[in-house]
Amino acid sequence: MKLSGRHALVVGLGKSGDAAAQLLRSRGAQVLGADDKDLSFEGELRRVVPESLRGIDLVVASPGVPLALPIFAEARSRAIEVIGEVELASRFIEEPILGITGTNGKSTTTALCGHLLATAGLRVFTGGNLGNALSNRVLGSEALDATVCELSSYQLESIVSLRCAAATVLNVTPDHLDRYPSLEEYAKAKERIFENQRAGDTAVINDADGRVRAMMTNPGVRRELFDARNPLRIERTELALRAPALRGAHNRENAFAACLLARHLGVGIEALQEGIDTYPGLPHRLEPVRVLDGVEWVNDSKATNVDSVEKSLTAFAGNVHIIMGGRGKGAPYAPLRDLMRGRVKTIFTIGEDAPAIASELSGAAEIEPCGVLATAVFRARKRARSGDVVLLSPACASYDQFRNFEDRGEQFKALVRGLS
């Protein structure tokens, strides 16, 4: 892709947008930014309106910016090229890209896959939606054996030619229904990860998820199936999941997918097992914080939807006090009722969706409205007894009270570590 002399507008100036702007400049493009916030930007900053397209011949969209906005419709009507940040970066990546998407488990699977490849001695970039924008891989410029990329549905909406040598859709459950008109449309966005695969590539399919199993793959693409309810055998050897960071049934799903992706690049069973055994885990995903007077405190702030909370709860047999709430995503909470009965002692509610959580989960456990996270932590400290677990697993986005889920998790850890 020739960028020298082009006039590019980067829409959305978060981490991905900033990285895209740097990549564009490094390849000779003149770069302008568009954002509805007043941000520091190296160059002219415009608003996210059609009028900002003057003099522009390329638009690069950050993943958090809805492609339904008028600025993108106007760009397409003028035949201005519109691509996403991952599409832009992928056009400059020569090594195989291993792509991971799904409603839940993307980040863990991405980090674990990168760890497995590194354990086998491969040179790897791990990033994408995980936090390190794919454009940073191109800016790094060193020779690598593989790029492992977490891909959100938002990022997949704007791909054109992005090809994953191996790709997986882990699962599809209700999420982002504030952006998609239906679960089917959300699933179609996920399915695009397989769109540009060629003969000899690998599609890793969760056979236990009907929506994933039904996804189409191209002729000649190997469909590698896994089912976390059954053992995974590679080279006739069963993989063992012993690492504390991979506890819970949902992490079997993540680990099996990561191993099958790594197998596409020839990683052997011994390296896979060593990688699984030494995987350190990611922050904010069933992250142990401390044990205080026999009570285990766990930070699962990344659980931003109901299905993720369901999977996290299955990692604990019982005696759970759960902190839930934030900005809801439109999915019902009632499906958690049966799982919570006998497993959850108390539900501490916070944030905008606290009333909905209390209403839909009434009777599943004792409910205590807290409003804010600090109150929930202090009340959980009073209620919990030795052998209990206090779990922050919100089922909601964080933006009503926090910058993001990481901010929410860090504040939770600080509050917990400050308990006497």
Rosetta blueprint (number, residue, H / E / L):
1 M L
2 K L
3 L L
4 S L
5 G L
6 R L
7 H E
8 A E
9 L E
10 V E
11 V E
12 G L
13 L L
14 G L
15 K H
16 S H
17 G H
18 D H
19 A H
20 A H
21 A H
22 Q H
23 L H
24 L H
25 R H
26 S H
27 R L
28 G L
29 A L
30 Q E
31 V E
32 L E
33 G E
34 A E
35 D L
36 D L
37 K L
38 D L
39 L L
40 S L
41 F L
42 E L
43 G L
44 E L
45 L E
46 R E
47 R L
48 V L
49 V L
50 P H
51 E H
52 S H
53 L H
54 R L
55 G L
56 I L
57 D L
58 L E
59 V E
60 V E
61 A E
62 S L
63 P L
64 G L
65 V L
66 P L
67 L L
68 A L
69 L L
70 P H
71 I H
72 F H
73 A H
74 E H
75 A H
76 R H
77 S H
78 R L
79 A L
80 I L
81 E E
82 V E
83 I E
84 G E
85 E H
86 V H
87 E H
88 L H
89 A H
90 S H
91 R L
92 F L
93 I L
94 E L
95 E L
96 P L
97 I E
98 L E
99 G E
100 I E
101 T E
102 G L
103 T L
104 N L
105 G L
106 K H
107 S H
108 T H
109 T H
110 T H
111 A H
112 L H
113 C H
114 G H
115 H H
116 L H
117 L H
118 A H
119 T H
120 A L
121 G L
122 L L
123 R L
124 V E
125 F E
126 T E
127 G E
128 G E
129 N L
130 L L
131 G L
132 N L
133 A L
134 L H
135 S H
136 N H
137 R H
138 V H
139 L H
140 G H
141 S L
142 E L
143 A L
144 L L
145 D L
146 A E
147 T E
148 V E
149 C E
150 E E
151 L L
152 S L
153 S H
154 Y H
155 Q H
156 L H
157 E H
158 S L
159 I L
160 V L
161 S L
162 L L
163 R L
164 C L
165 A L
166 A E
167 A E
168 T E
169 V E
170 L L
171 N L
172 V L
173 T L
174 P L
175 D L
176 H L
177 L L
178 D L
179 R L
180 Y L
181 P L
182 S L
183 L H
184 E H
185 E H
186 Y H
187 A H
188 K H
189 A H
190 K H
191 E H
192 R H
193 I H
194 F H
195 E L
196 N L
197 Q L
198 R L
199 A L
200 G L
201 D L
202 T E
203 A E
204 V E
205 I E
206 N E
207 D L
208 A L
209 D L
210 G H
211 R H
212 V H
213 R H
214 A L
215 M L
216 M L
217 T L
218 N L
219 P L
220 G L
221 V L
222 R E
223 R E
224 E E
225 L E
226 F E
227 D L
228 A L
229 R L
230 N L
231 P L
232 L L
233 R E
234 I E
235 E L
236 R L
237 T E
238 E E
239 L L
240 A L
241 L L
242 R L
243 A L
244 P H
245 A H
246 L H
247 R L
248 G L
249 A H
250 H H
251 N H
252 R H
253 E H
254 N H
255 A H
256 F H
257 A H
258 A H
259 C H
260 L H
261 L H
262 A H
263 R H
264 H H
265 L L
266 G L
267 V L
268 G L
269 I H
270 E H
271 A H
272 L H
273 Q H
274 E H
275 G H
276 I H
277 D H
278 T H
279 Y L
280 P L
281 G L
282 L L
283 P L
284 H L
285 R L
286 L L
287 E E
288 P E
289 V E
290 R E
291 V E
292 L E
293 D L
294 G L
295 V E
296 E E
297 W E
298 V E
299 N E
300 D L
301 S L
302 K L
303 A L
304 T L
305 N L
306 V H
307 D H
308 S H
309 V H
310 E H
311 K H
312 S H
313 L H
314 T L
315 A L
316 F L
317 A L
318 G L
319 N L
320 V E
321 H E
322 I E
323 I E
324 M E
325 G E
326 G L
327 R E
328 G L
329 K L
330 G L
331 A L
332 P L
333 Y L
334 A H
335 P H
336 L H
337 R H
338 D H
339 L H
340 M H
341 R L
342 G L
343 R L
344 V E
345 K E
346 T E
347 I E
348 F E
349 T E
350 I E
351 G L
352 E L
353 D L
354 A H
355 P H
356 A H
357 I H
358 A H
359 S H
360 E H
361 L L
362 S E
363 G L
364 A L
365 A E
366 E E
367 I E
368 E E
369 P E
370 C E
371 G E
372 V L
373 L H
374 A H
375 T H
376 A H
377 V H
378 F H
379 R H
380 A H
381 R H
382 K H
383 R H
384 A L
385 R L
386 S L
387 G L
388 D L
389 V E
390 V E
391 L E
392 L E
393 S L
394 P L
395 A L
396 C L
397 A E
398 S L
399 Y L
400 D L
401 Q L
402 F L
403 R L
404 N L
405 F H
406 E H
407 D H
408 R H
409 G H
410 E H
411 Q H
412 F H
413 K H
414 A H
415 L H
416 V H
417 R H
418 G L
419 L L
420 S L
